[in-house]
Amino acid sequence: MSGKAISTIGYRGMHSFDLFFDNIFVPDEDMLGGPKGEGKGFYFTMAGFSGGRIQTAARAIGIMQAAYEKALSYAQERMVFGYPIGDYQLTQIKLARMATYLAIGRQFTYSVGRLMDEGKGDMEASMVKFFTCKTAEWVTREALQIHGGMGYAEETPVSRYFIDARVLSIFEGAEETLALKVIARSLVDNAKSKAEVGG
Ligand SMILES: Cc1cc2nc3c(=O)[nH]c(=O)nc-3n(C[C@H](O)[C@H](O)[C@H](O)COP(=O)(O)OP(=O)(O)OC[C@H]3O[C@@H](n4cnc5c(N)ncnc54)[C@H](O)[C@@H]3O)c2cc1C
């Protein structure tokens, strides 16, 4: 490994580095799947991805929860024209939507977790990541919006939540890749096998 951490706009609690391999010899016994695993490393790696996906969904839930809590407390503290902003209906609607999406995401994540405990749910793990990560972008955006100009200041936690949420739809499977290569493909394959059995 060489070089320094790649500078990123957010998610700075976890750094990414360039990795270079030069003239590395891997003995047969250290190869994934043993000698029979040759050429299948990508598929072995893919097989572990569902765990990473539901775990990323859980991270999205955590970030949404934190953003929602900060938005709720700020809405009670911040006075504008003599009233806390939480007394204004537009803020209340924002909070209601945030809490609703958060509850949906959390219950969806739990239900996929239960499915995965039964050794199923590869497609659903992609679905829940796809949904919660995109939703986290919106919920953190609304939390920042409720904070007004203060939300854009690095000193407020919501500015970090907003920028950290952005990467969730990229790593552990970009949303387009999940939609195309996992979700849509599984849906089409399932429909085809049902048609074959039926007809
Ligand atoms: C902060 C951070 C941490 C990371 N940590 C890790 C890590 O720990 N381990 C690790 O292995 N990787 C890690 N990654 C890499 C990450 O998994 C990849 O960035 C991600 O999978 C997307 O791949 P890519 O960057 O090569 O994008 P590309 O594959 O170059 O895609 C670029 C864009 O094109 C879209 N696209 C690609 N194919 C299609 C298609 N067929 N049709 C339509 N659109 C398409 C993608 O969805 C994306 O929007 C990390 C990335 C970041 C930003």
PDBQT file of the ligand as one rigid body, heavy atoms in Angstrom, charges set to zero:
ROOT
HETATM    1  C1  LIG A 201     -16.099   6.473  -0.003  1.00  0.00    +0.000 C 
HETATM    2  C2  LIG A 201     -15.984   5.203  -0.788  1.00  0.00    +0.000 A 
HETATM    3  C3  LIG A 201     -15.600   4.063  -0.155  1.00  0.00    +0.000 A 
HETATM    4  C4  LIG A 201     -15.484   2.868  -0.859  1.00  0.00    +0.000 A 
HETATM    5  N1  LIG A 201     -15.096   1.755  -0.204  1.00  0.00    +0.000 NA
HETATM    6  C5  LIG A 201     -14.913   0.613  -0.878  1.00  0.00    +0.000 A 
HETATM    7  C6  LIG A 201     -14.447  -0.560  -0.220  1.00  0.00    +0.000 A 
HETATM    8  O1  LIG A 201     -14.226  -0.553   1.006  1.00  0.00    +0.000 OA
HETATM    9  N2  LIG A 201     -14.244  -1.666  -0.952  1.00  0.00    +0.000 N 
HETATM   10  C7  LIG A 201     -14.492  -1.701  -2.282  1.00  0.00    +0.000 A 
HETATM   11  O2  LIG A 201     -14.297  -2.738  -2.919  1.00  0.00    +0.000 OA
HETATM   12  N3  LIG A 201     -14.953  -0.609  -2.935  1.00  0.00    +0.000 NA
HETATM   13  C8  LIG A 201     -15.172   0.539  -2.271  1.00  0.00    +0.000 A 
HETATM   14  N4  LIG A 201     -15.612   1.650  -2.933  1.00  0.00    +0.000 N 
HETATM   15  C9  LIG A 201     -15.826   1.566  -4.369  1.00  0.00    +0.000 C 
HETATM   16  C10 LIG A 201     -17.297   1.487  -4.711  1.00  0.00    +0.000 C 
HETATM   17  O3  LIG A 201     -17.803   0.208  -4.399  1.00  0.00    +0.000 OA
HETATM   18  C11 LIG A 201     -17.467   1.839  -6.198  1.00  0.00    +0.000 C 
HETATM   19  O4  LIG A 201     -17.165   3.225  -6.351  1.00  0.00    +0.000 OA
HETATM   20  C12 LIG A 201     -18.884   1.566  -6.680  1.00  0.00    +0.000 C 
HETATM   21  O5  LIG A 201     -19.152   0.175  -6.704  1.00  0.00    +0.000 OA
HETATM   22  C13 LIG A 201     -19.152   2.122  -8.084  1.00  0.00    +0.000 C 
HETATM   23  O6  LIG A 201     -18.180   1.661  -8.962  1.00  0.00    +0.000 OA
HETATM   24  P1  LIG A 201     -17.323   2.711  -9.825  1.00  0.00    +0.000 P 
HETATM   25  O7  LIG A 201     -16.873   3.811  -8.934  1.00  0.00    +0.000 OA
HETATM   26  O8  LIG A 201     -16.300   1.929 -10.555  1.00  0.00    +0.000 OA
HETATM   27  O9  LIG A 201     -18.394   3.327 -10.797  1.00  0.00    +0.000 OA
HETATM   28  P2  LIG A 201     -18.667   2.901 -12.364  1.00  0.00    +0.000 P 
HETATM   29  O10 LIG A 201     -18.790   1.439 -12.411  1.00  0.00    +0.000 OA
HETATM   30  O11 LIG A 201     -17.552   3.584 -13.120  1.00  0.00    +0.000 OA
HETATM   31  O12 LIG A 201     -20.014   3.597 -12.585  1.00  0.00    +0.000 OA
HETATM   32  C14 LIG A 201     -20.177   4.998 -12.843  1.00  0.00    +0.000 C 
HETATM   33  C15 LIG A 201     -21.663   5.287 -13.012  1.00  0.00    +0.000 C 
HETATM   34  O13 LIG A 201     -22.174   4.543 -14.110  1.00  0.00    +0.000 OA
HETATM   35  C16 LIG A 201     -23.254   3.758 -13.688  1.00  0.00    +0.000 C 
HETATM   36  N5  LIG A 201     -23.274   2.494 -14.432  1.00  0.00    +0.000 N 
HETATM   37  C17 LIG A 201     -22.369   1.500 -14.412  1.00  0.00    +0.000 A 
HETATM   38  N6  LIG A 201     -22.752   0.490 -15.206  1.00  0.00    +0.000 NA
HETATM   39  C18 LIG A 201     -23.943   0.862 -15.751  1.00  0.00    +0.000 A 
HETATM   40  C19 LIG A 201     -24.835   0.277 -16.658  1.00  0.00    +0.000 A 
HETATM   41  N7  LIG A 201     -24.626  -0.944 -17.179  1.00  0.00    +0.000 N 
HETATM   42  N8  LIG A 201     -25.937   0.962 -17.022  1.00  0.00    +0.000 NA
HETATM   43  C20 LIG A 201     -26.193   2.175 -16.492  1.00  0.00    +0.000 A 
HETATM   44  N9  LIG A 201     -25.384   2.791 -15.618  1.00  0.00    +0.000 NA
HETATM   45  C21 LIG A 201     -24.270   2.148 -15.244  1.00  0.00    +0.000 A 
HETATM   46  C22 LIG A 201     -23.030   3.517 -12.198  1.00  0.00    +0.000 C 
HETATM   47  O14 LIG A 201     -24.226   3.181 -11.549  1.00  0.00    +0.000 OA
HETATM   48  C23 LIG A 201     -22.491   4.858 -11.787  1.00  0.00    +0.000 C 
HETATM   49  O15 LIG A 201     -23.560   5.775 -11.598  1.00  0.00    +0.000 OA
HETATM   50  C24 LIG A 201     -15.765   2.847  -2.234  1.00  0.00    +0.000 A 
HETATM   51  C25 LIG A 201     -16.195   4.026  -2.891  1.00  0.00    +0.000 A 
HETATM   52  C26 LIG A 201     -16.312   5.193  -2.175  1.00  0.00    +0.000 A 
HETATM   53  C27 LIG A 201     -16.791   6.440  -2.890  1.00  0.00    +0.000 C 
ENDROOT
TORSDOF 0
